[in-house]
Amino acid sequence: MVERASVRWRTTIAALIVMTIALTGGAIALVLLTRSTMRAGIEAAAEAQAESIAQQLGSVPGGGPVFIPGGGDDLIWQISGDDGEVSSSDPDLRAAPLRDTARTRLPGSDDPYVVVTEKAGRHTVAVAASLEEVDDATEALITPLLTGVPVVLILIGGIVWLVVTRALAPVERIRREVEEITGERLDRRVPEPPSRDEIHRLAHTMNRMLARLQDSRDRQQRFVADASHELRSPLAGIRQAAEVARSHPGALPEGELAEAVLEESGRMERLVGQLLLLTRTGGAETHPAHDVDLDDLALAEAKRLRRAGLTVDTTGVGPGRVRGDRTALAQVVRNLADNAARHARHTMAIAVRPSGGAVELTVDDDGDGVPEDQRERVFERFVRLDEARARDAGGSGLGLAIVKEIVVAHGGAVSVAVSPWGGARFLVRLPEPPPAEPVPPRP
């Protein structure tokens, strides 16, 4: 609450400072503009009076002195010769000649005057105009401004305070909700305000982040549980064989304990290796980029499986080059080939071909295939379909998950469909490498 209040105070004070500067500057500009406009009008009236007197003075034969009715206290005139002697003026201005000045005080008057002069032959006409109206208008304008500006500032401060409080209310609700969210309560979500503004987008982004965290947490928990279960099975097999050998010496044929230990430890070693491989396939940046001939990897796997006595059709293998980590891509081909070999009845096929800016790798078998409702789930970790749950077949439920992780990290996609032989067809699409820049000829 203190932090929230500090934000409100900082925002309100900042707004008040800005508005104080703006209002003060506006008030000063208004006063100066009013004074300047009124002063210009008074000076224009004085200049007009001076020109009128100069014209009348010039119309007198011989340029002799004339007497012109005074303009009262607002406009006071004076006529002086070149010798500096005042020939005629208002009664109060016979002492000394007046000169051009922006502001002065005349003898016997408390009001300020502006003086303008006009030459008329051998005479100089000076007209003094009172600035009392300018000072009175300025005073009349400043008084309400000194009262109104603080009132406006207080009003603006209150409005800003209310607006900021209202704007921060959703943030406070989000903060309280986030404070209640723990690692065990990632299913909670922050409230999203109905307004489509930055706070709404912030809440929406936080909810998406919480959903990703929850999914990551759930996947991690499933992964740990499944890994623990998978590792427990070979350990239990080794322990059981050892306990039988200890409790009943001679009950096991010679060498069977060693074979059981080797078999189960080998399965556990493969499982640990696959788990470690999964931790290294989190992004494309973990893979050094090289040009890889996918057809060479496919032919190498076909040759390995044929040595094991399997029938592998490679007539569909054509040239296909991609860019990525050769070791990781070889693991993709091997996992798909081993998966097809486990499920094929008689024959499997491997094909490589370019297709629309990508290279496609397909692995077919003539087994039972993958049910349509399981085709997405089959790429999850530790997932084995019912017909493939026999552990002695060598499957751990990680092979296809590793395939998907590596393919996605290389910018590709993997899917499963029905093979032309009735079994499963696994299709991998990887982007072709960009064309190499031509080497400029030597001069």
N, C-alpha and C positions, 0 to 999 in steps of 0.2 A: 504493500500500500504506500510505503514511503517513496519507493521508486516511481510508482504511478503518479503520486502527488508532485514529485520533483519534475516529472515530465510536463505535467500540467502547468506548474509554476514557470518552468523555463519557457514553455510555449507562450504562456500569457505575457510574461515579462518581455519576451522578444517581440510579440505583437504590439505591446504598449510602446516599446522603444521606437519601433518603426512608425506607428501611428503618431507618436509624439513629434517625431522629426517631420513627418508629413504634414500634420496639422499646424505645427509651429511655422514651418516653412510657408505653408499656404496662407496662414494669418499674416505673417510678415509681408508676403508678396501682395496680399490684398490691401494692407495699409499703405504700402509704398505705391501701389498702383493708384489708389484713391487720392493720395496726396499729390502724386505726379499729375494726374488728370485735372484736379482742381487748380493746382498751381499753374498748369499750362493755360487753363481758361482765364485765370486772373492776369497772367502776364500778357495774354493776347488782348484783353480789354485795356490794359495799361498801354500797350503799344499802339492800339487803335486810337486811344485818347491822345497820345503823344503825336502821332501823325496828323490828327485833326488840328491840334494846336499849331503844329509846324506849318500846315497849309494855310491856316488863317493868318499866321504871322507873316508868311511870305506874300500874302495878298495885300498887306498894308503898304502904301506908297512910302518908299524910302526905308522900308524895313524897320520902322520905328516900333517901339514897344506897344503892346496891346494888353488889354485886361480881359480875361476870359472867366466866366463864372466857374467857381470851384465844383468839384465832384463830391463834396462832402468828406466824410472820414475815410471812405473806401478808396477814392482816387484823388490824390493831391498833386497839383502841378507846380512847376517852377520854370521861369525863363531867365537865363543868364547870358551875358555877353562874353566876347572873347577875352575881355580883360578880367573875367572872373567875378564881375559885379552882377548881383541879382537885380534884374530890372523889374520883374513882376512875379508874383507868386500868390499862393494861398497865404492868408495872414500869418500862419505859423511857420513859414519857411523862408523868411527873408534873411536869415543869419548867414548861411554858407551855401554855395552851389552843391547840388546833389550829383553823385556819380553813379554809374551802373553798378549795382550790387544785388546779389541774390537774396540777402536777408539783412536787414538793418532796423534800427529803431530811430524814429524821428523825435526831435525835441518836443517835449510836452505830450507825448503819446506813449502808452504802455504796450501797444500792439506792434508786432513785427511787420515790416513792409518790404516789398520788392521794388527796386527802382530801375526804370528803363529810360533811355535818353534818345533824342532825335535831333540832328543838326538842321538848322533852318537859316542858311546864310551865315551872318555873323553872330547868330544866336544859337543857344543850345536849350532844347526843351526837355525837361525831366519830369516824368510822371511816377509817383510812388503809389503802389496798390497795396492795400492792407491784406495780410495773410491770416487775419483772425479767423475767417471762415475755414481755412485749411486746418488750423490747429483745433478749432472746435469740432470739425468733422472727424479728425483723427482721434481726438479724445472720446468722441461718441462711439467710434468704431472699436477702439481698443478695450473699452470697459466691458461690453458684452463678450468680446473674444476672450478676455481674461477669465470670465466666468464660464463661458460655453465650452471652451477647449477642455478644461479638466472634467466637466460633466460628460462630454462626448468620450473622453478617454476612459472614464469609469464605466460608461455604458459599453464601450467596445471591449474593455477588459472582462466585464461580466459575460458578454456574449461569447468571447473567445474561450473563457473558462468552461462555459456550458457546452460549447461545440467540441472542445478537446475532450471533456469528460465523456460526452456521448460517443465520440470517435474511439476513445480508449476502452470503453466498456467491453466490446467484443474481444479486445486484446487481453483484458483482465480475465475474462471467462476462459479464453484459450489457455492463459498461463495457469489458472487454477486446475484446469483439466489435465494439462501436461504434467503438472506437479504430482497428480495422482497416478500417472501411468508409470508402471514398473515393468521389469522384464517378465513378470508373470501375468501382467494385465495389458498386454499389447493389443487386445481386442477392443479396447476403448478408443474413441475418436473424439477429436476436438469439435466444438460446435462451429458450423459454418454460417456466418451472418447472411441474411438474404440479399444484402447489397452486393452488386457485382463490382467491387472495388479491390484495392490492393490487399485489404485485410481478408476478404473472401478468398482471394487467390492464395494468400499465405496459409489460411486454414485448410484449403483444399490440398495444397502441396504437403502440408504436415500430415494430413490424413493419408495421402498416398505414400508418404515416407513410413508412417506407422504400419500401413498394410504391407509394405516391402519388408519391414523389420519383423512383423509377425510371420510372414511367409518364410523369411530366412530362419527365424527361430524354430518354426514348426519343422522345416526341412532338416535343420540341424538336429533337432530332437529325434526325428525319425531316422536320420543317418546314424546317430550314436546308438540308438536302440537296435537298428538292423545290424550295424557293424558288430555290436556286442554279441548279438545272437549268432551271427555268422562265425565269429571267432570262437564262440563257446563250443560250437559243434565239433570242430577238429580237436580242440583241447579235451573235450569230453571223450572222444574216441581214443585218444592217446592214453588218457587216464584209465579208461575202462580196460584197455588191453594190458596196461601195466599192472592194474590191480588183479586181473585174472592170472597173469603170469606169476605174481607174487603169492597169491593165495593158493593157487593150484599149480605148482611146478610140474611141468610136463604135460599140462592140459592143452597147451597150444603147440602145434607142430613147430619144429625147429625153423627159425627164421621168420615165423609169422608175426611175432612182436615187432621185429625190426622193419618188416614190410609195412605193418600198420602205422608205425611211427613215421616212416618215410613218406607214406602216402598222405597221412593227415598233415604232417608238417609241410609237405609240398603244397597241399591245398591252402594251408594257412599262409604260406609264403606268397602264393599267387594272389590271394585276397589282399594281403598287406601291400603288395606291389601295385595292385589296381587302386587301392585307396590312396596311396601316395601319388599315383598318376593323376587321379581326379583332382588332387589339391594343386597340381601344376597346370591345369587346363582352364584357368579362370579368365584368361583374356588373350587376345591376339598379340599383345605386346610381349608375352612370355615366350613367343615362338620366333626364332630367328628366321628371316625371310630368305628363301632360296627358290630357284626354279626346280620343280620336282616333276618328273615324268610319272604320272599316275599309272600309265600302262605298264611300266617296268615293275612297279610295286604289285600290280594285279597279276602279272605273269609269274613273279617270284612266289606269291602265295599259292597260285595254282600248282606250280611245280612242287611246293612243299606238301600240299594235300595229296597230290598224285603219288608221292613216295609213301604216303600213309595208306594207299590202296583205294582212294576215293576217285570217282569219275568227275572230272571238272571240264566243262565246256568253255573254251576261251576264244571261240570264233568271233565273238563280238568285241574283242579287245582291239581298239584302234588307238592312234596317237592322241594323247591328252596331257597337256602341260599346265600345271598350276603353280602358284607361288605360296610357299609356307615352310613349315618345319618337316623335313623328310621323315624323321623318326616318329613324330606324332601322326603324320598321314599314313605311314606304314602300320601304325597301331590301329588306325581306322580300318584299313583293308583287312588286317589280320583278324580283328574282332568280328567283322562282318562275315569273313570267310569261315571262322571257327563256329560262329552261330549257325550259318547255313549247313556246315558239315554235321553239326549235332542233330539237326532236324531233318536233313534230307533222307529220303528212303533209298534212292539209287543214284541220283545225279544232281549236280549243282552247276551253276554257270556264273561266270564273272565277265562283265562287259565294261568298256570305257569308250566314250565317244564325246566329241564336242557338240554343244547345243546352245545356240542363242547367247553367245558371250560367256558361256560357262562350260565346265567339263562335268559330265555325268558319269558316275560310277554306280553300276547296278549289280547286285548279287541276288541270284534266284536259287530256289531249291524246290524240290517236289514233295515237300513234307505236308503237314496239316495246315500250314499258314497261320496267320495271326487274326483272331476275330476282330471285326471292325470296331467294336467298342473298346478294344484293348490297344489300338494302334498308337495312341498317344501315351498311354500309361507304360507301354513296353520300354520306353526310353528313360523311365525313372530308375533311380538307384535301388538295387536289391529287389527288383520286380522280376519274378519268374512266373510264367503262366503255368497252369495246373499240369499240363502234359510235359512240362520241362522242369519239374521240381526235383527230379532225381539228382542227388548230389554227385553220384558216381559218374554222371555225364560230364562233369567238369564245369558246369555253369555256376556262377556266383551271383548273377543278377546285376553285375556292374559293367559288363562288356558293352552293351548298347548305350548305357549312360555315358561311358567314356567316349564312345563314338560321337554322340550328340555334343558333348562338351567341346571336343576338338574341332568338329566341323563348324559349330557356331563361332568358336574363337577365330576360325579362318575366314569368317564372313560367308559361310555357306549354310545349307539346310539339308536335313535328312528326314526321310519319311518312309513309310512302309505301306505296301499295297499287295494286291494279289498277283502272284507270278503266273505267266502263261502256262506253267506246268501244274498249277493248282496250289502251290505252296505259297511262300512269302517272297516278296520282292522288296529289297531294301534299296532305296534310291538316294544317292548323295550328289548334291550339286555344289560345286566349288567354282568361284569366279576365275576366269582366265587371267593371266598376268597382263598388265598393260603393255602395248607394243614398245619395243626398245627404240630409243631415239636414234636416228641415223647418224653415223659417224661422219663428220665433214671430211671431204677429201683433203689430202695434204697439198699444200701449195707447191 
